[in-house]
Amino acid sequence: MAHSTNERNELTVAVLGPGGVGGLLAALLSRAGHRVICLSGEETAKTLRADGIRVRSARFGNFTARVEAVSELREPVDACLVTVKHTALDTALRRVPAPAVGDGLIVPFLNGVEHPAALRARYRPDRVAPAVIRVESTRLAPGVIDHTSPFAEIDLAGTDVPRARLDALAEALTAAGPATGVQDDETATLWAKMSFLAPFALLTTRYGLPLGEVRTRHRDELTALVEETAAISRACGGPSDPARALARYEAFPPAMKSSMQRDAEAGRPLELDAIGGALLRAAERHGIAAPVTDRVVGDLRLVHPFA
């Protein structure tokens, strides 16, 4: 790694968007001895510089971590973790000029499947390493993070990224807390998450109901969405196991809500295009009928015209 020549293998990591996920990762990496630079608006940056990041977590403990915080990256880093919502991506990336990143990895923790191509058009294609994280973590206020899930797991990929770079970052993340594995198939990794996320997000948001009620009151729609998503995933080179997806939903608590549903309840922009839109575009490219997905996405666009 470019900046990891010391004996302790310390990294310099930028975190774009120190919210629920980004703030947790920033704090854990800082506590593990890495140099962390948070990239945010100036007011948030000022708070982080003064108070650090305070984490409340049954899994990782309650602690405060010191971080650097600026509004724009001005020096090379080993990796830049992109942890903003898809709806804020274009604006947020202005904080990460390509020349400043240098040889560093760009590691997006984003929903959907289309963002790697967009990032590779902007940064070095062989340094874009998409990641998927399984965690429940919320920013209560700037620099205040509540990690509520008993787990935090990361899958790291990157079709053309040197394997040694991925392994070094995965090792650092695992040592800091989240169990991190390097996956050989980027497409399968992203579609595995999409196959689970899309039906869950679209239906809980469409009906304003938690997962348990969607499972019972809208079972047929859920099954149809899962089957359509699995067919699209298979055509794109991803996994296709609708029975497994449905079984995973059954295992989750009935009160569980999707992040898209929470955004809708709070009046925030929805990642509808990154999830539902991307699903329909992939279906069209491969000539796959997805009538239920099309109807649900259309309904959501009517209710949330600015999604």
C-alpha positions in Angstrom: 0.0 0.0 0.0 1.2 3.4 -0.9 1.5 4.8 2.7 1.9 1.6 4.7 5.6 1.1 4.9 5.9 1.3 8.7 6.1 -1.7 10.9 2.5 -1.6 12.1 1.1 -1.4 8.6 -0.9 1.7 9.4 -3.1 3.0 6.6 -4.2 6.5 5.7 -7.9 6.2 5.0 -10.4 8.9 3.9 -14.0 8.5 4.7 -16.5 10.4 2.4 -19.7 10.9 4.4 -19.1 10.0 8.1 -22.7 9.0 8.7 -24.0 5.7 10.2 -21.7 3.4 8.2 -18.9 5.8 7.4 -18.7 7.2 11.0 -18.6 3.7 12.4 -15.8 2.6 10.1 -13.9 5.8 10.6 -14.0 5.4 14.4 -13.0 1.8 14.3 -10.1 2.3 12.0 -8.9 5.3 14.0 -9.1 3.3 17.3 -7.0 0.5 15.6 -4.2 3.0 14.9 -4.8 4.1 11.4 -4.9 7.7 10.2 -8.4 8.7 9.3 -9.5 11.8 7.3 -13.3 12.4 7.3 -14.6 14.4 4.3 -17.8 16.4 5.0 -19.4 19.8 5.1 -17.5 22.4 7.1 -19.9 22.4 10.1 -19.7 18.6 10.5 -15.9 18.7 10.0 -15.6 21.4 12.7 -17.6 19.1 15.1 -15.5 16.1 14.3 -12.3 18.0 14.8 -13.4 19.2 18.2 -15.2 16.2 19.6 -14.1 13.2 17.5 -16.6 10.4 16.7 -18.5 8.9 19.6 -19.7 5.3 19.1 -22.2 3.4 21.1 -22.0 -0.3 20.2 -22.8 -3.5 22.0 -20.5 -5.3 19.6 -17.5 -2.9 19.6 -18.0 -1.1 22.9 -18.7 2.6 23.7 -15.7 4.8 22.8 -14.6 8.1 21.3 -12.1 8.2 18.4 -10.1 11.1 17.2 -10.2 11.8 13.5 -9.0 14.5 11.1 -11.8 16.3 9.2 -11.8 18.5 6.1 -14.2 19.5 3.4 -12.0 18.3 0.5 -9.2 15.7 0.1 -5.9 17.4 -0.6 -3.4 14.5 -0.3 -3.0 10.9 -1.4 -4.5 8.1 0.7 -4.4 4.4 0.8 -8.1 4.2 0.4 -11.2 6.4 0.3 -14.3 4.8 1.6 -17.4 6.3 -0.1 -20.2 6.0 2.4 -22.7 8.6 1.2 -26.2 7.8 -0.1 -26.5 7.3 -3.8 -28.7 10.4 -4.0 -25.8 12.5 -2.7 -23.0 10.8 -4.7 -22.4 13.3 -7.5 -22.2 16.3 -5.1 -20.1 14.4 -2.5 -17.5 13.3 -5.1 -16.5 16.9 -5.6 -14.8 16.5 -2.2 -12.5 13.8 -3.7 -10.7 15.2 -6.8 -9.1 12.4 -8.8 -5.6 13.8 -8.7 -5.7 14.0 -4.9 -6.5 10.4 -4.5 -3.3 9.4 -6.2 -2.8 5.6 -6.2 -5.5 5.1 -3.5 -8.4 2.7 -3.7 -11.9 4.1 -4.1 -14.1 1.8 -2.0 -17.9 2.5 -2.5 -20.3 1.2 0.1 -23.3 2.0 -2.1 -26.6 0.3 -2.9 -27.3 -0.8 -6.5 -25.1 -2.2 -9.2 -24.4 0.7 -11.6 -22.0 2.9 -9.5 -18.8 1.0 -10.1 -18.9 2.0 -13.8 -19.6 5.6 -13.0 -16.7 5.7 -10.5 -14.3 4.0 -13.0 -15.1 6.7 -15.5 -14.0 9.3 -12.9 -11.1 7.6 -11.1 -8.5 4.9 -12.0 -10.6 1.9 -13.1 -8.1 -0.5 -11.5 -8.4 1.2 -8.2 -12.2 1.1 -7.8 -13.0 -1.7 -5.2 -16.8 -2.0 -4.6 -17.8 -3.2 -1.1 -21.0 -4.5 0.5 -21.6 -4.1 4.2 -24.1 -5.9 6.4 -24.7 -3.6 9.5 -27.3 -1.5 11.2 -25.7 1.7 12.2 -27.2 5.2 12.5 -25.9 8.7 12.9 -27.8 10.3 15.7 -26.0 13.7 15.3 -22.7 14.8 13.7 -20.0 12.5 15.2 -22.5 10.4 17.2 -23.0 6.9 16.0 -25.3 4.2 17.3 -24.4 0.7 16.1 -27.3 -1.6 16.9 -26.7 -4.8 15.0 -24.8 -7.7 16.7 -22.8 -8.0 13.5 -20.8 -5.9 11.0 -19.6 -7.8 7.9 -18.0 -6.6 4.7 -17.5 -8.1 1.3 -14.7 -6.4 -0.7 -14.3 -6.9 -4.5 -12.7 -5.2 -7.5 -12.3 -6.9 -10.8 -9.0 -5.3 -11.8 -7.7 -4.2 -8.5 -4.4 -5.8 -7.4 -5.3 -8.6 -5.0 -2.6 -7.5 -2.6 -4.3 -4.1 -2.2 -7.6 -5.7 -1.4 -6.1 -8.1 1.0 -4.3 -5.4 2.9 -7.4 -3.3 3.3 -9.5 -6.3 4.3 -6.9 -7.2 6.9 -7.0 -3.7 8.3 -10.8 -3.6 8.5 -11.0 -7.1 10.1 -8.5 -6.2 12.7 -10.4 -3.0 13.4 -13.7 -4.8 13.9 -15.9 -5.7 10.9 -15.2 -9.2 9.5 -14.0 -8.5 6.0 -13.6 -11.0 3.1 -12.3 -10.5 -0.4 -14.6 -11.8 -3.1 -13.4 -13.0 -6.5 -16.6 -12.1 -8.4 -17.5 -8.4 -8.2 -20.7 -8.9 -10.2 -21.9 -11.8 -8.0 -21.1 -9.8 -4.8 -23.1 -6.7 -5.9 -26.1 -8.7 -7.3 -26.2 -10.9 -4.2 -27.0 -7.7 -2.2 -29.3 -6.3 -4.9 -31.3 -9.5 -5.0 -32.0 -9.3 -1.3 -32.3 -5.5 -1.0 -34.6 -4.6 -4.0 -37.8 -6.5 -3.1 -37.4 -5.6 0.6 -36.8 -1.9 0.0 -39.4 -1.5 -2.8 -42.3 -3.2 -1.0 -41.7 -1.8 2.6 -41.5 1.7 1.1 -44.4 1.2 -1.3 -46.8 0.2 1.5 -45.2 1.9 4.4 -45.1 -1.3 6.4 -42.4 -3.2 8.2 -41.1 -6.5 6.8 -43.3 -8.7 8.9 -46.5 -7.2 7.5 -45.2 -7.2 4.0 -44.4 -10.9 4.4 -48.0 -11.7 5.3 -50.2 -9.0 3.7 -48.3 -8.8 0.4 -46.8 -12.2 0.1 -47.7 -12.8 -3.5 -46.0 -9.5 -4.6 -43.0 -10.2 -2.5 -42.6 -13.6 -4.1 -43.0 -12.2 -7.6 -40.5 -9.5 -6.9 -38.0 -12.0 -5.6 -38.4 -14.2 -8.6 -38.1 -11.3 -11.1 -35.0 -10.0 -9.3 -33.5 -13.5 -9.3 -34.0 -13.8 -13.1 -32.5 -10.4 -13.7 -29.5 -11.2 -11.5 -28.9 -14.5 -13.3 -28.9 -12.8 -16.7 -26.4 -10.3 -15.4 -24.0 -13.0 -14.1 -25.2 -12.9 -10.5 -26.7 -15.5 -8.1 -30.2 -16.7 -8.5 -31.9 -18.4 -5.6 -35.4 -17.0 -4.9 -36.1 -19.7 -2.3 -33.0 -18.6 -0.3 -34.0 -15.0 -0.5 -37.5 -15.6 0.8 -36.0 -17.8 3.6 -33.7 -14.9 4.6 -36.7 -12.5 4.9 -38.5 -15.0 7.1 -35.4 -15.0 9.5 -35.5 -11.2 10.0 -37.5 -9.5 12.8 -41.0 -8.6 11.7 -40.5 -5.0 12.8 -37.5 -4.5 10.5 -37.7 -1.6 8.0 -35.6 -0.8 5.0 -33.4 2.2 4.8 -35.4 3.4 1.8 -38.6 3.2 3.9 -36.9 5.2 6.7 -35.8 7.8 4.2 -39.4 8.1 2.9 -40.7 8.5 6.5 -38.2 11.3 7.1 -38.9 13.1 3.8 -35.4 12.4 2.5 -34.6 11.6 -1.1 -35.0 8.0 -2.0 -32.5 5.7 -3.7 -35.3 4.5 -5.9 -33.4 5.0 -9.2 -30.2 3.3 -7.9 -32.3 0.2 -6.8 -35.6 0.0 -8.7 -34.4 2.0 -11.7 -31.2 0.0 -12.1 -33.2 -3.3 -11.8 -35.5 -2.3 -14.6 -32.7 -1.1 -16.8 -30.9 -4.4 -16.4 -34.2 -6.2 -17.2 -34.6 -4.2 -20.4 -31.0 -4.9 -21.5 -31.5 -8.6 -21.2 -35.1 -8.8 -22.4 -36.6 -10.0 -19.2 -40.2 -9.3 -18.2 -40.5 -7.7 -14.8 -44.1 -6.5 -14.6 -44.4 -6.4 -10.8 -41.1 -4.5 -10.4 -42.2 -2.1 -13.1 -45.6 -1.5 -11.4 -44.1 -1.1 -7.9 -41.4 1.3 -9.1 -44.0 3.3 -11.0 -46.2 3.6 -8.0 -43.3 4.8 -5.9 -42.4 7.4 -8.5 -45.9 8.7 -8.4 -45.9 9.0 -4.6 -42.4 10.3 -4.5 -41.9 12.3 -7.7 -38.5 13.6 -6.7 -37.1 10.1 -5.7 
